[in-house]
Amino acid sequence: TENNKTITTVPDEVKEVGLTLNILKINPESKTFTISVREKEKPLDFIIMKAIVFPYINLVWLGGILTFTGTLLSAYKRYKDLR
């Protein structure tokens, strides 16, 4: 009788390069084996931002508007004094 042995393999993953390797078939007579190589697509470089509700955002806007208004008034006064 012939000895048939079954070999079970576990895929190995190389995360740094995104490869998965698996041995599919081993032929002991010819001393060869067949492997499969699967490449994962690299994720695109995206930044995911989480929006957090800031309850005092209106005060920030008010401060920005007051600063802009003060800058305009100062520039107008300086222009008027130089004339």
Backbone hydrogen bonds in HBPLUS format (Angstrom, degrees):
<---DONOR---> <-ACCEPTOR-->    atom                        ^
c    i                          cat <-CA-CA->   ^        H-A-AA   ^      H-
h    n   atom  resd res      DA  || num        DHA   H-A  angle D-A-AA Bond
n    s   type  num  typ     dist DA aas  dist angle  dist       angle   num
A0012-ASP N   A0021-LEU O   2.81 MM   9  5.24 162.1  1.84 158.2 162.6     1
A0021-LEU N   A0012-ASP O   2.75 MM   9  5.24 164.6  1.77 162.1 164.2     2
A0014-VAL N   A0019-LEU O   2.78 MM   5  5.20 163.7  1.81 154.1 159.9     3
A0018-GLY N   A0014-VAL O   2.93 MM   4  5.85 124.2  2.25 143.3 159.5     4
A0019-LEU N   A0014-VAL O   3.16 MM   5  5.20 154.6  2.23 141.5 141.5     5
A0040-LYS N   A0018-GLY O   2.72 MM  22  5.09 170.0  1.73 158.2 161.9     6
A0020-THR N   A0038-ARG O   2.76 MM  18  5.06 145.7  1.87 147.7 157.9     7
A0038-ARG N   A0020-THR O   2.87 MM  18  5.06 157.2  1.93 145.8 153.1     8
A0022-ASN N   A0036-SER O   3.01 MM  14  5.22 143.5  2.14 148.4 153.9     9
A0036-SER N   A0022-ASN O   2.70 MM  14  5.22 157.2  1.75 154.5 162.6    10
A0024-LEU N   A0034-THR O   2.63 MM  10  5.37 151.9  1.71 147.1 156.5    11
A0025-LYS N   A0034-THR O   3.31 MM   9  5.05 156.7  2.37 127.3 132.4    12
A0034-THR N   A0025-LYS O   2.72 MM   9  5.05 153.7  1.79 148.1 155.1    13
A0027-ASN N   A0032-THR O   2.76 MM   5  5.28 175.3  1.76 160.6 161.9    14
A0031-LYS N   A0027-ASN O   2.87 MM   4  5.65 113.1  2.33 137.3 155.7    15
A0032-THR N   A0027-ASN O   3.11 MM   5  5.28 150.4  2.20 143.8 148.2    16
A0046-PHE N   A0044-LEU O   2.98 MM   2  5.85 113.5  2.43 114.2  97.5    17
A0057-ILE N   A0054-PHE O   3.29 MM   3  5.64 147.1  2.40 126.2 122.3    18
A0059-LEU N   A0056-TYR O   3.12 MM   3  5.44 132.2  2.36 103.6 115.2    19
A0060-VAL N   A0057-ILE O   3.11 MM   3  5.06 119.9  2.49  93.0 108.0    20
A0061-TRP N   A0057-ILE O   3.01 MM   4  6.39 158.4  2.06 151.5 156.7    21
A0062-LEU N   A0058-ASN O   2.90 MM   4  6.09 157.5  1.95 144.1 150.7    22
A0063-GLY N   A0059-LEU O   2.93 MM   4  6.09 156.0  1.98 143.7 149.7    23
A0064-GLY N   A0060-VAL O   3.00 MM   4  6.28 153.6  2.07 147.0 154.2    24
A0065-ILE N   A0061-TRP O   2.92 MM   4  6.18 158.5  1.96 153.3 158.9    25
A0066-LEU N   A0062-LEU O   2.92 MM   4  6.11 161.4  1.95 150.0 155.2    26
A0067-THR N   A0063-GLY O   2.98 MM   4  6.10 156.4  2.04 144.2 150.6    27
A0068-PHE N   A0064-GLY O   2.99 MM   4  6.17 160.2  2.03 146.0 151.3    28
A0069-THR N   A0065-ILE O   2.87 MM   4  6.06 160.7  1.90 150.3 156.0    29
A0070-GLY N   A0066-LEU O   2.87 MM   4  6.02 159.0  1.92 146.2 152.2    30
A0071-THR N   A0067-THR O   2.97 MM   4  6.18 151.7  2.05 144.8 152.5    31
A0072-LEU N   A0068-PHE O   3.00 MM   4  6.30 157.6  2.05 148.8 154.5    32
A0073-LEU N   A0069-THR O   2.91 MM   4  6.18 163.1  1.94 154.6 159.0    33
A0074-SER N   A0070-GLY O   2.96 MM   4  6.06 158.8  2.00 146.6 152.4    34
A0075-ALA N   A0071-THR O   2.96 MM   4  6.15 160.1  2.00 148.3 153.7    35
A0076-TYR N   A0072-LEU O   2.93 MM   4  6.13 155.0  2.00 147.9 155.0    36
A0077-LYS N   A0073-LEU O   2.93 MM   4  6.14 160.1  1.97 148.6 153.7    37
A0078-ARG N   A0074-SER O   2.94 MM   4  6.14 164.7  1.97 151.1 155.4    38
A0079-TYR N   A0075-ALA O   2.96 MM   4  6.08 158.2  2.01 144.7 150.9    39
A0080-LYS N   A0076-TYR O   2.88 MM   4  6.06 155.6  1.94 147.4 154.4    40
A0081-ASP N   A0077-LYS O   2.88 MM   4  6.10 155.0  1.94 151.8 158.2    41
A0082-LEU N   A0078-ARG O   3.09 MM   4  6.23 147.7  2.20 145.2 152.9    42
